[in-house]
Amino acid sequence: MSAAVYYEPSKLPAGILALLVHVLFFALLYFGFNWNRQAYVPATMTVALWSNLSQEVAKPPASAKVEEAVPPPQPEKIAKPDIAIPEKKKVQAKPVENKSEKKEALRRAAEAARRKAEAQKAAELKQEAQRIADAQAAQQKAELAKQQEEAAALGKLIDEYKAKIQNKIRRNVVQPPNVQDDTWAIYHVTLLPGGTVLTAELKKSSGNKAYNDAVERAILKSSPLPLPPDVQLFNRFRELDLTFKPDKPAELQG
């Protein structure tokens, strides 16, 4: 049994009619859209389009004025005040130091400070020692000069009294005749406090016994011999070596 397809004659014109309606509807929409666009063209500008074979565009007449569209006014820019804004100082980031390195740097700085203090202290001690040494040297020099001055004064005083002793003894010498000029004798004289003669010993003979005896008698006769008033100087006169020559002042030996 086969199925047969039958077309109804009334359905075909209806489809064509519907297609035409749709075409007309789209045509109306299209032309209506174009008409609206032409309605909104500004009145100051009119452009005529002519369709011909060359598709040339007709130029507007010379008398027609084309007004250029004036752009809308732009808002005025408000001038900003010329105020110099100070720039922020750039802070350079310090490098992060290692704790051990910082500790080592502090240790070295402390060590350098300690050594500097020790060197300064040593220099001060050296200066102080030099000052003390200079002061001691100056004091010793002054004391030495004083001692030399005192010794000179003392020696002068001792020589003065020894000369007095010799002159006193010489005045008491009774010189024997026929005594040679080159004759001389030395006596070692021991004194007691106050100038008393304790002993008079011949230390070197003149070779003339008469002259030797004359000198010894003069020594004993001259007792007490003159001494300095300062008793502390007696030790310098306790023992004396006296030299005598005929007809000449006695000379002191020792």
Secondary structure as a PSIPRED ss2 file (coil, helix, strand):
# PSIPRED VFORMAT (PSIPRED V4.0)

   1 M C   1.000  0.000  0.000
   2 S C   1.000  0.000  0.000
   3 A C   1.000  0.000  0.000
   4 A C   1.000  0.000  0.000
   5 V C   1.000  0.000  0.000
   6 Y C   1.000  0.000  0.000
   7 Y C   1.000  0.000  0.000
   8 E C   1.000  0.000  0.000
   9 P C   1.000  0.000  0.000
  10 S C   1.000  0.000  0.000
  11 K H   0.000  1.000  0.000
  12 L H   0.000  1.000  0.000
  13 P H   0.000  1.000  0.000
  14 A H   0.000  1.000  0.000
  15 G H   0.000  1.000  0.000
  16 I H   0.000  1.000  0.000
  17 L H   0.000  1.000  0.000
  18 A H   0.000  1.000  0.000
  19 L H   0.000  1.000  0.000
  20 L H   0.000  1.000  0.000
  21 V H   0.000  1.000  0.000
  22 H H   0.000  1.000  0.000
  23 V H   0.000  1.000  0.000
  24 L H   0.000  1.000  0.000
  25 F H   0.000  1.000  0.000
  26 F H   0.000  1.000  0.000
  27 A H   0.000  1.000  0.000
  28 L H   0.000  1.000  0.000
  29 L H   0.000  1.000  0.000
  30 Y H   0.000  1.000  0.000
  31 F H   0.000  1.000  0.000
  32 G H   0.000  1.000  0.000
  33 F H   0.000  1.000  0.000
  34 N H   0.000  1.000  0.000
  35 W H   0.000  1.000  0.000
  36 N H   0.000  1.000  0.000
  37 R H   0.000  1.000  0.000
  38 Q H   0.000  1.000  0.000
  39 A H   0.000  1.000  0.000
  40 Y C   1.000  0.000  0.000
  41 V C   1.000  0.000  0.000
  42 P C   1.000  0.000  0.000
  43 A C   1.000  0.000  0.000
  44 T C   1.000  0.000  0.000
  45 M C   1.000  0.000  0.000
  46 T C   1.000  0.000  0.000
  47 V C   1.000  0.000  0.000
  48 A C   1.000  0.000  0.000
  49 L C   1.000  0.000  0.000
  50 W C   1.000  0.000  0.000
  51 S C   1.000  0.000  0.000
  52 N C   1.000  0.000  0.000
  53 L C   1.000  0.000  0.000
  54 S C   1.000  0.000  0.000
  55 Q C   1.000  0.000  0.000
  56 E C   1.000  0.000  0.000
  57 V C   1.000  0.000  0.000
  58 A C   1.000  0.000  0.000
  59 K C   1.000  0.000  0.000
  60 P C   1.000  0.000  0.000
  61 P C   1.000  0.000  0.000
  62 A C   1.000  0.000  0.000
  63 S C   1.000  0.000  0.000
  64 A C   1.000  0.000  0.000
  65 K C   1.000  0.000  0.000
  66 V C   1.000  0.000  0.000
  67 E C   1.000  0.000  0.000
  68 E C   1.000  0.000  0.000
  69 A C   1.000  0.000  0.000
  70 V C   1.000  0.000  0.000
  71 P C   1.000  0.000  0.000
  72 P C   1.000  0.000  0.000
  73 P C   1.000  0.000  0.000
  74 Q C   1.000  0.000  0.000
  75 P C   1.000  0.000  0.000
  76 E C   1.000  0.000  0.000
  77 K C   1.000  0.000  0.000
  78 I C   1.000  0.000  0.000
  79 A C   1.000  0.000  0.000
  80 K C   1.000  0.000  0.000
  81 P C   1.000  0.000  0.000
  82 D C   1.000  0.000  0.000
  83 I C   1.000  0.000  0.000
  84 A C   1.000  0.000  0.000
  85 I C   1.000  0.000  0.000
  86 P C   1.000  0.000  0.000
  87 E C   1.000  0.000  0.000
  88 K C   1.000  0.000  0.000
  89 K C   1.000  0.000  0.000
  90 K C   1.000  0.000  0.000
  91 V C   1.000  0.000  0.000
  92 Q C   1.000  0.000  0.000
  93 A C   1.000  0.000  0.000
  94 K C   1.000  0.000  0.000
  95 P C   1.000  0.000  0.000
  96 V C   1.000  0.000  0.000
  97 E C   1.000  0.000  0.000
  98 N C   1.000  0.000  0.000
  99 K H   0.000  1.000  0.000
 100 S H   0.000  1.000  0.000
 101 E H   0.000  1.000  0.000
 102 K H   0.000  1.000  0.000
 103 K H   0.000  1.000  0.000
 104 E H   0.000  1.000  0.000
 105 A H   0.000  1.000  0.000
 106 L H   0.000  1.000  0.000
 107 R H   0.000  1.000  0.000
 108 R H   0.000  1.000  0.000
 109 A H   0.000  1.000  0.000
 110 A H   0.000  1.000  0.000
 111 E H   0.000  1.000  0.000
 112 A H   0.000  1.000  0.000
 113 A H   0.000  1.000  0.000
 114 R H   0.000  1.000  0.000
 115 R H   0.000  1.000  0.000
 116 K H   0.000  1.000  0.000
 117 A H   0.000  1.000  0.000
 118 E H   0.000  1.000  0.000
 119 A H   0.000  1.000  0.000
 120 Q H   0.000  1.000  0.000
 121 K H   0.000  1.000  0.000
 122 A H   0.000  1.000  0.000
 123 A H   0.000  1.000  0.000
 124 E H   0.000  1.000  0.000
 125 L H   0.000  1.000  0.000
 126 K H   0.000  1.000  0.000
 127 Q H   0.000  1.000  0.000
 128 E H   0.000  1.000  0.000
 129 A H   0.000  1.000  0.000
 130 Q H   0.000  1.000  0.000
 131 R H   0.000  1.000  0.000
 132 I H   0.000  1.000  0.000
 133 A H   0.000  1.000  0.000
 134 D H   0.000  1.000  0.000
 135 A H   0.000  1.000  0.000
 136 Q H   0.000  1.000  0.000
 137 A H   0.000  1.000  0.000
 138 A H   0.000  1.000  0.000
 139 Q H   0.000  1.000  0.000
 140 Q H   0.000  1.000  0.000
 141 K H   0.000  1.000  0.000
 142 A H   0.000  1.000  0.000
 143 E H   0.000  1.000  0.000
 144 L H   0.000  1.000  0.000
 145 A H   0.000  1.000  0.000
 146 K H   0.000  1.000  0.000
 147 Q H   0.000  1.000  0.000
 148 Q H   0.000  1.000  0.000
 149 E H   0.000  1.000  0.000
 150 E H   0.000  1.000  0.000
 151 A H   0.000  1.000  0.000
 152 A H   0.000  1.000  0.000
 153 A H   0.000  1.000  0.000
 154 L H   0.000  1.000  0.000
 155 G H   0.000  1.000  0.000
 156 K H   0.000  1.000  0.000
 157 L H   0.000  1.000  0.000
 158 I H   0.000  1.000  0.000
 159 D H   0.000  1.000  0.000
 160 E H   0.000  1.000  0.000
 161 Y H   0.000  1.000  0.000
 162 K H   0.000  1.000  0.000
 163 A H   0.000  1.000  0.000
 164 K H   0.000  1.000  0.000
 165 I H   0.000  1.000  0.000
 166 Q H   0.000  1.000  0.000
 167 N H   0.000  1.000  0.000
 168 K H   0.000  1.000  0.000
 169 I H   0.000  1.000  0.000
 170 R H   0.000  1.000  0.000
 171 R H   0.000  1.000  0.000
 172 N C   1.000  0.000  0.000
 173 V C   1.000  0.000  0.000
 174 V C   1.000  0.000  0.000
 175 Q C   1.000  0.000  0.000
 176 P C   1.000  0.000  0.000
 177 P C   1.000  0.000  0.000
 178 N C   1.000  0.000  0.000
 179 V C   1.000  0.000  0.000
 180 Q C   1.000  0.000  0.000
 181 D C   1.000  0.000  0.000
 182 D C   1.000  0.000  0.000
 183 T C   1.000  0.000  0.000
 184 W C   1.000  0.000  0.000
 185 A E   0.000  0.000  1.000
 186 I E   0.000  0.000  1.000
 187 Y E   0.000  0.000  1.000
 188 H E   0.000  0.000  1.000
 189 V E   0.000  0.000  1.000
 190 T E   0.000  0.000  1.000
 191 L E   0.000  0.000  1.000
 192 L C   1.000  0.000  0.000
 193 P C   1.000  0.000  0.000
 194 G C   1.000  0.000  0.000
 195 G C   1.000  0.000  0.000
 196 T C   1.000  0.000  0.000
 197 V E   0.000  0.000  1.000
 198 L E   0.000  0.000  1.000
 199 T E   0.000  0.000  1.000
 200 A E   0.000  0.000  1.000
 201 E E   0.000  0.000  1.000
 202 L E   0.000  0.000  1.000
 203 K E   0.000  0.000  1.000
 204 K E   0.000  0.000  1.000
 205 S C   1.000  0.000  0.000
 206 S C   1.000  0.000  0.000
 207 G C   1.000  0.000  0.000
 208 N C   1.000  0.000  0.000
 209 K H   0.000  1.000  0.000
 210 A H   0.000  1.000  0.000
 211 Y H   0.000  1.000  0.000
 212 N H   0.000  1.000  0.000
 213 D H   0.000  1.000  0.000
 214 A H   0.000  1.000  0.000
 215 V H   0.000  1.000  0.000
 216 E H   0.000  1.000  0.000
 217 R H   0.000  1.000  0.000
 218 A H   0.000  1.000  0.000
 219 I H   0.000  1.000  0.000
 220 L H   0.000  1.000  0.000
 221 K H   0.000  1.000  0.000
 222 S C   1.000  0.000  0.000
 223 S C   1.000  0.000  0.000
 224 P C   1.000  0.000  0.000
 225 L C   1.000  0.000  0.000
 226 P C   1.000  0.000  0.000
 227 L C   1.000  0.000  0.000
 228 P C   1.000  0.000  0.000
 229 P C   1.000  0.000  0.000
 230 D C   1.000  0.000  0.000
 231 V H   0.000  1.000  0.000
 232 Q H   0.000  1.000  0.000
 233 L H   0.000  1.000  0.000
 234 F H   0.000  1.000  0.000
 235 N H   0.000  1.000  0.000
 236 R H   0.000  1.000  0.000
 237 F C   1.000  0.000  0.000
 238 R C   1.000  0.000  0.000
 239 E E   0.000  0.000  1.000
 240 L E   0.000  0.000  1.000
 241 D E   0.000  0.000  1.000
 242 L E   0.000  0.000  1.000
 243 T E   0.000  0.000  1.000
 244 F E   0.000  0.000  1.000
 245 K C   1.000  0.000  0.000
 246 P C   1.000  0.000  0.000
 247 D C   1.000  0.000  0.000
 248 K C   1.000  0.000  0.000
 249 P C   1.000  0.000  0.000
 250 A C   1.000  0.000  0.000
 251 E E   0.000  0.000  1.000
 252 L E   0.000  0.000  1.000
 253 Q E   0.000  0.000  1.000
 254 G C   1.000  0.000  0.000
